[in-house]
Amino acid sequence: MDKGSETLYLKYLEINGFKSFPDRVKLEFGKGLTAVVGPNGSGKSNISDAVRWVLGEQSSKTLRGDKMEDVIFGGTQLRRPMGFAQVTLTIGNEGRDLPIDADEISVSRKLYRSGDSEYRINDNAVRLKDIHELFMDTGLGRDGYSMIGQGKIAEIIGAKSTQRREIFEEAAGISKYRYRKTEAERKLAQTQENLLRLKDIMTELEDRIGPLKVQSEKAKRFLELAEQRKQIEFSLWTAQLAKITVQLRELDDQQTVGRLEHKRVEEQLEQLSRQMEQLFSDMQKAGAQIEQIRAEIGGLEEEIASSDSRVAVLHNDISHNERSAQMLAEEQKSAADSQEAFALYIAQKEAEKSVLLQKQAQAEEKIRAAEEQNGQFQEQILQISRQLAEKKEEDSRMALALSEQKVLAVTRQNALTDAKERISLLEEGKDEKEQKRRLMKKELDECREFLQTLEETLGSLSNSAKGVQMKLSSRQEKERALQEEKERLELKIKEQSQRAALLEELERNMEGFAHSVKYVLNQSRSGAIRGVHGALSSLLRVDAKYLVAVETAVGGALQNIVVDDETVAKRAIGMLKNSGAGRATFLPLTSVKGKRLNVSGLERFEGFVGIGSELVDFDETYRGVVESVLGRIAVVSDLDEGVRMAKQYGYQFRIVTLDGQLINAGGSMTGGSAGRSTGLLSRKGEIDGLKKQAEDYRKKSDSLDEGLEAIRREISQLEAQFMGIEAEKKTASEDQIRYGAEEKRLRTMLEDLQEDQERSDEQRRRLAGQIESLTGQCEEDAGKLAESEAALFDFRSKLAELEQRERQIRQQRELSADVLNGLQMEKMAVGQEIALLDQAMEEQKRRRDDQQKQISSVKEQIESLSEQNCRIQEEIAVIERENAQKRQQIGQLREQITTQSALRLQVEQQTNALRQSEKDILIQKEKYAGELLRLEDKKAAVQKEYDTIISKMWDEYETTRSQAEAIAQPAQDINQANRALGEVKGKIRALGTVNLEAIEEYEQVAQRYEFMSEQIGDVERSKAKLQQLIRDLTTQMRELFTDSFEKINRHFSQIFVELFGGGKAQLKLTEGEDVLESGIEIYVQPPGKIIKNLAALSGGEQAFVAIAIYFAILKVRPAPFCLLDEIEAALDDVNVNKFAEYLQRLNQQTQFIAITHRRGTMEHADVLYGVTMQEEGVSKILTLEVSEIENKLGMKNI
């Protein structure tokens, strides 16, 4: 960028929640000079702080704060604090000057109050390091020369010579090289540290490898002896098992005979048991019949006894009824005599009642006369009482009216006084309430406007949160799926690796080979015999689908050993013979020449697969050997096809099916369920397949790791974004709740004020009318009161005369009432006597009627008792007839009991005879059972011995009997074999403690030692490359810095002369030091002055010197844009104009944004942004013309 960039420039700056900008603000910048102006304290320098912050500034002091959270809007009296601060800077990149393929590059930084922060480039989450690297060597960035403030001006003048280097290095374009050098030095230090660690590991391995080698050889000797012990033990064990098998077979035969005899005796016992069961059943039936007959007899006897008791009761009932009838007849005669006495008494009382009735009539006549006189007195009293009541009511009414008039007069007077006082108070509070209402109305309108803004903000945030949440859920689900797939792959890798390791171990130990074959192959590996190519199985490669067929066809020949010639075969046989290692079959390449099956027409068979030698892969060297074992074997798909083919060719050659069924030459057939593969052919192929499969799984797992890492980064970004949105929502919701409550409170208060004002106006109008009315009413009240008091006095005099008249009449009525009371008492006494007579007569009549009813009832009872006695006599006759029949039936049942008893005795005698026979047979059964038990115990002891040997074979060698018999050599002499076993065990004991893991550990350590040796070589080569890179970078940096410094010095001298109107200036590197470490001195001499120290310059001159240096740097290496924060503040008006004019000259290469309050700078600006603080603590942005500045911003002294 030596000539600047025409396309790389600042396009937009967006601020939200940063310092004094709580509302989202967007500033658009053209390619000319943009000035940002405003009064002190309006927040215009916060714009430059925002640019520094978004470019990665980490110092809160540089941003004029105590801690980084101070950049977040802290709130005012009317606004709540913001939950985050965000600044986005957008740069035009049409020329692709920055290494991002986009026309615009947006760099964003966001900080939450919780301390969490995020950086983004084009809306992609990045690290702070990525932003620094993006702008490295462009002049931008937190340490670049594109951000120049008053502090930078003072710093470049007042700093030490060595502290001025950073800005010159950025201008020279060596920051990127210094960064790469630092990284290389860091890697070099790390490489040196790795080299030291590797050498430490090598030293440790050298100490271990010697002892491990000794232990490994000792372990191998142990394994050889253990194999010999295994062979001898197998021979002894198989011989013992054969002997035990014969013993078990003999015991089985003896048990079979014993079980047959035991079974015969049991059958006899079962027959006797069935006979005794039948006799016992017959005896039980006879007993049951006897008991049933006895029960019937008992029932009949009980019924007879019950009938006899009933007859006795009935005879007693007849006697009782006869006595009751006699007593009722006597009672009937007595009642007839009492009826005549009742009639005489009633006639006497009727005569007495007639006399009393006459006396009662005379008293009633006198009472009527007295009541008539008393009524006349009462009528007079009532008339006077009504008059008195009316008069008293009138008196009360008049007194009440007078009292009301007095109260009304006082009330009206008080109301008049109160109305005058209240109307005075209302007039005084009217102006105060109106002023309060206007202020509250303004607050309410502002609150509603802010609530509307919050509602829109919340809606937008909710939509954003939903979108982020949906993305987050989708990514989390994808992460779970990928993690599950990775775990499944890791499990498969583990399974495949373990299986492969197991098979490799079997391959190394030559598992499955006979001892003799192992011996020859081990001798070949150790070099004791040459010319051995290996077992036939190791020289063949077979496809999995032919594996069973080939193994079946070749059979034991897979362990045949292929050698060069007969000489090698004879030498190997001699070694086997001398060592007693067993026997083996050898295939010399010079003598074994197999012939391939040569018959025509095989291809015509549908199930024909191929000739055996054609279905395996092998080296051509072994063609003769392979043809000898597989060349004359045909492979077919199934047994039916094989039989058809064998018949067609007369059983001339062997045929094998894919599932292992064999048709031999001559017609014999071998087959059945396929046994497990020996592994001799398949093991090596399976190992390769398992490793390849495990590697495929690892690649898939690595791919999943990359996917997981990417998805987790995305989840982290989405979670951070969601938390930010939620924090904003929470802040906005809290603001909404608070301002909603405030709006409601203001609205309620305003409505109350309005209603109060209306009530006050109405009250004033009403009070004025009341005062006028009350004044006239009070004058009328005084005259009415005097008239009412005189009328009340006259009325009360007339009322007193009427009350005296009433008292006289009441006295006369009381005398008449006394006479009337005496007559009434006399009448009452006569009435009571009449009532007593009536009561006595009624009682006698009732008693008479009751006795008459009793006479009728007695007669009916006598007739009823007579009928009952007749019925009882009939019932007695019936019972006596039934009892006679039951006694006859009891006699018959007793005869049946005698017959059944004789039968039961006969059955008991037969049962006793059978029980004696059963005892004899049981003695025989116990005898045979004891013999079987003895045989079973003996067999168990022999079987235990058998199982002990089998368990030893499995526990020590994991080998079955059949496998041991296939491996073991027949023991010719058991005693000699036991002596040989003792010798081998003695040799094993002589070895002492053996570390079997030493074999593998030694191989691993040896491999690791070799690997570490290679690693040390690689690291030392890497170290040399890094050292060379550092030397190359240092050379490039020195050349670039020297060239750029000379250019900057030359331009500084020119610009100084232009700005100061003469004089001279120079930049020098301190002598005797490397140019990359040397300090930078500034020498200046303004026109007409001799300056020995920069401190001797005035503040304006110092600022102008620093400005000249920055202008020189921009001439040499123009920045895409440059932000100047009041750097011309110390200049006078003349120098401000010079400064502004020079800016216009540089404006062709660099875009300038100047934060200023000087008119000279403003006049040269293409665009003006004004910053004002109409609301306390909140900055606003205005786009202005120069002529508008004083009026809009209140800047009077620009």
PyMOL commands that set and color helices and strands:
alter all, ss='L'
color gray80, all
select helices_A, chain A and resi 45-54+68-71+128-134+150-158+161-172+175-508+515-526+536-539+544-559+566-579+602-604+612-615+620-630+639-648+682-957+961-967+974-991+997-1060+1094-1096+1099-1116+1133-1146+1159-1163+1186-1193
alter helices_A, ss='H'
color red, helices_A
select strands_A, chain A and resi 8-16+25-28+33-37+84-93+104-112+117-121+124-126+147-149+532-535+541-542+561-563+586-588+608-611+616-617+633-636+654-657+662-663+669-670+1064-1069+1080-1085+1121-1125+1151-1155+1167-1175+1178-1184
alter strands_A, ss='S'
color yellow, strands_A
deselect
rebuild
show_as cartoon
